[in-house]
Amino acid sequence: MASRFFLGLAASVLLLAAGCKDPGTSTAGSALYTFDSTTNQVFIWTDLDTLYANPANPPTYELSSSLFSQVTNLAWGGVCFDQNRGILYLVSDTGTIVRVSSIRSQTGTVPSAQVFSFSLSGTGRLTNSSFGQASVDAANDTLYITENGDSATQIWVVSGASTQTQNASVALQSLQVSGDTGGTGVAAANGAVYGFMANGGPVGINYVTGPRIRKGTAAGFDPSSNLTLVSTQSPQILGIYGSLAFDTGDGLVFAARHNTDSGITSQPIAIFTTGQFSAGPYQAPNAQLGSAAAQPNLRVIAHPGIKDWLVGLPGQGSTGYNTIFLWRSPTGGTDAVAVTAPAGSVLKGLAVDGNAS
């Protein structure tokens, strides 16, 4: 009996130790990247734990490159990070993409051999469109970028994103969205793609209308199945400018809402489990996050996927600010701290590296 007891105790200790190292609950070794449209620089804070404790800290590094001027008009949410390859992507609202390789080792002017510029083709674009949030699926080297036009939405799929050559023009490969409109959010990882659309035609076997988050793959969203849809009725949860973030460690999808333009005064972030996307339409969020008073104009969010951070940016209209919201262990109910970037900076996109060290 004693031997069985000590064996069980040892197993429990091992499980506990393994739980303490669970990347889904860890915050260590995480860095923050953002782009300033005023100076055309990438700001890097190399340790989010330190920044959370001292939110007045300036960026550790400020990167520059002559190619960064091509994305001065950064798209809302137009920054994303490939954690497997150490690559940062910057996307303009007109479809120009700048790729920075070996970003973890860059500290000043980026060598020309490490920075590339390419663009999305002008063929196949929507009428009067602009590009929005970008997300990279590091598992298959694919970049996803939302495009929203006068009466339609599509998500561009850029295969082999890390190998696109200098000045390349990427032909349209569209993730089909079946009549959705107002698409501004996308988050992708491990073969799954989540897209936010503000409206559009009826979808699913129950003909759901209104704002929706849909789950799919690089091949598209299934127009006939509720397995690809999360939406909400009253009280309204989803709203305008629905930026998305994907916590792969815990299987959670975060959806940010711009309260001011949506006319809503509740918490601005809804959290859904990935399992809810197979439970039919009109799912209530698993939890809600954020402060309606402190973050009424939340425009962009990002998550590292494997570490327990959430970051966000406010904005109004076409105007970005120099404030960064930083949640440590967001599902634990912690309040965000507000980080102020260098004076005069304009931020419209950001990303977190969960493998910074």
N, C-alpha and C positions, 0 to 999 in steps of 0.2 A: 504493500500500500504506500509506504514511504517513497519507494522508487517511482511509483506512478505519480505521486504528488509532485516530486521534484522535476520529473519530466514535463508535467503539465505546466509547472511554474516557469521552467526554462522556455517552453514554447510561447507562453504568454509574454515573457520578456522580449523574445525575438520579434514577436508580432508588434509589440509596443514600439520597439526600436525601429522597425520597418515603417510604422506609421509616422514616427517623428521625421522620417526622411521622405515622406510622400511629397513629390513635387507639386501636387495640387494644393498643398497647404503651406508650402515654403514661400518665403519672400526673398531669400538671400540670392545674391548674384544676379541682380536685375538692373538693367540700364534703360534710360529714357532717351528717345530721339524725337526732335521736332524740327520744323523748318521755319525760318523767319523770312517772310516776304519783303521786309524792309531792307535788310542787309544781304539777302540771298546767302544765308549761312545755315548750316545744320548745327543745332545746339545739342550737346550730349551731356547728360548727367550720368555718371558711371555707376552710382550706387543709390538705388531708390530708398533703401533703409535709412541711409544717412540723410537723404533729401527729405524724407517724411519727418524725421526728427528735427531737421533744420531747413524749413521750406524757403528761407531767405537766401540759401546758398546759390551762387551763380553757376552757370554751366561749367562742367569740368573742362570741356573742349568746345571750340567753335570752329567748324570746318568750312572751308571755302573751296570753290572751283569755278572756273569761267563758265562751265556748263550749267551751273545752278541758276543763272539768269534766265534760262529757258523755261523754268518752272516758277518764276516770280508770281504768276497768277495761279498759285496752287489750288487744286480742287479741294472742296471741303472733304476732309478725310483722306486726302491724297498722299498719305505717308503710310507705308507698311514695311514689314521686316521679315526676311527669310532667316529663321533661326538656325536652320541646318547649314546654310552656306555663308552666313554672315553678310548678307546683302541687304542694303536699304534701297527702297524704291520711292521716288518722288513723282507725282502725277499732277500735271497742270489741268485746269478746267477746259483746256482746248485739246487735250489728248497727247501732249508731249510727255515722255517718260524719261527720267534720269535714274540710272542704276549706279549705285556706289558699292563696289566690292571691297572685301576685307575691312568692313567698316569698324570692326572692333579694334583695329590697330591704327586707325587714322586719328591724327591729333591736330592738324593744321590745314595747310593746303593739300588737297587730295591729289596724288600723282595722276597724270593724264591716263596712265595705263589702267587705273582702277575706277574710272568713271566713264560711263557711256550714255549717249542720248539716242533715243529712237522714238517713233511716234505711231499712233493708231491711224490707219488709212482714212482718207477723206471719203472713200467710197462706202456707202452703206450707213452713213450717219443719219441721225434723226433730224427733223426740222427744228432749227433754233435750239440746238441741244447744248448742254454742258456736261462735263464729266464730274463724278462725285467720288464717293468712298472707294478705296482700293483695298484688296486683300490678297495675300499670296498664300497658296497652299504649298508649303515647303516639301510635303511628302511627294508631290509629283511635279514640282517646279512650274506651277501654273499661276498666273496673275489674273485676277478678276477685277474689273473696273465698271462701275455703274455709269450709264449714260441716260440722261433724262431730257426728252424733247417736249414740244408743244402738246402732243397728244399720245405719246408712246414712250416706252422705256425698254432698254435692253442692257444686258450685262456682257461686256466684251471678255472673251476668254483668250489669254495670251499664253500659249503653250511654249515650253522651253524659254521661260522668261530670262533665266540667267545666261542664256547663250545668244540673245538677240544682239546683232552687230550694230556698230556705230552707224547712225543715220538710217537704220532700217525702217521700212514702213510695214506695219503689221496689218495683214488683211483681216477683215471682219470675220470672226468666229463668234457667233452670238449664242449666249445661253437663253433659250426661248422662255418668254415669260407670259405668253398666252393672254394678251390683252390687258395686262397690268399697266398702270400709269403711276407717275410720281415716284419712281424708284430712286432712292438715294443711299441705301445701305446694303453692304455685302460683307459677309464674313465666311471664310473658307478654311478648312483644315482636314487632312486625312481623307480626302475624297468627298467630303460633304460640303455643300454650299448653301448658305442661308441668305435670302434676299428680302429687303424691306421694300414694299410698294405702298404708296399712300392711298391708292384707289385702283379702279379698273373694273372690268367686266366680271360677272359671276364666275367663280371657280369652284371646283370640287363637286362631289355628288349632291351636296346640299345647296349649291349655287350661292356661295357666300360672297357678299360684297363688302366694300369698305376697306380700311387699312388692313394689311396682312403681312405676315412674315412667312415665307415659303421655304421649304427645304427641298433640295434637289442635288444633282451632281453636275459635272461639266457638260452632260448631255442635255440638261434642261430640267424644268419643273413639270411634273406629271399633271396635265390639266384636268384629269378625270378623277383624281383621288384626293381625299381629305388627308391622306398621310403626309402631304407636303404643305400643310397649311396650319398656321396658328393665327387666329384673329380674336377680337374681343368685341362684345356688344356693350351694354351699359353696366357699370360705369366705363367710360372710354379710357382705354389704357394706351393704345397706340395713337400716334399723332404725326405731326409734320416733321420732316427731316430725320427720319428714323435711322440714325446711325446704329450699327450692330457691332458686337464683340463676342467672341467665342472662347469660352473657358473649356478647353479640351480635357484638362485634368479632372474636372468635376462634371462634365457633360452639361454645361449651362450656356444659354444664349442670352446676352444682355441687349436690350433695346432702349436707346435713349430717345426722349421726346423733347421737342422745343416747346416748352409750356406757353411762352408768350404768344407765339404765332398759332398754337393749337387751341388757345383759349381754355386751357386746363390748369388747375392749381394743385394737383396732387403730386406725389413723388415722381420725378421725371424719368426714372429708369425702371423698366420692368424686367424681371428675370424669369426665363422659362427653362425647364429641363428639356433635354433632347428627346426624352420619351414622350413629351406632350405632343410632339409633331405626328404621333401615330394614334392620338386619342380623339380625333375629330376636331371640328371648328369651334370657335368661341371659347378658347381656353383662358381661364383666369391665370394671371402670372403666379408662379411658385412663390415669388417674393417681390418686393419693391424696394428701391434704394434711392438715396439722394435727398436733397432738400429743395422743396418748391421755392423757398425764399432765397437760398444761396445759389441755386443753379436753375433759374427760370429760363435761361437762354442756352441750354446745353445743346451743342451742335455736333460734336464728335466724341466718340469714345473708342478705347482700344484696350485689349487684354493680351498678355503674353502667352496665354494658352496653358502653360505648364507651371506658372507661378501665380501666387495669389495677390495680384494687383489689378486695379482698374484705373484708367486715366481718362480725363475728359477735357474738352475745350468749349468755352462759350463763344457765341457769335450772334450777330443780328444782321439780317439781310446779307450783303456781301462783305460785311466788316468782321474781321477777326480781332481778337484782343491778345494781350500778353499774359493771360492768366491760365494756369494749368490746375485742374482739380485732380487730386491724388488720393485714391482709396486703398488703404492697406487692409487685406482680408475683407473685401467688400461684403461677402455674404454673412460675415459675423456682425454686421450692423454698425461698423465704425463710421464716424463722420469723415468727410474728405478734408484734407488740408489744402489750402490754396497756395500754389507756388507762383511767384511773379517772375517771369522771364525778363531779360534786360529791357530797360526803358525804351519805348518806341517800337518794340518788336510787334509783328503781326503774325499770329499763329493760326493755321487752319487745318493742320494735320499732325499726328504724333503716333509713335509706336513704342512698344516695350520689348526689350530683349531679355528673355528669361534664362539665357545661357551666357550671360556676359562674363562670368568667371567660374 
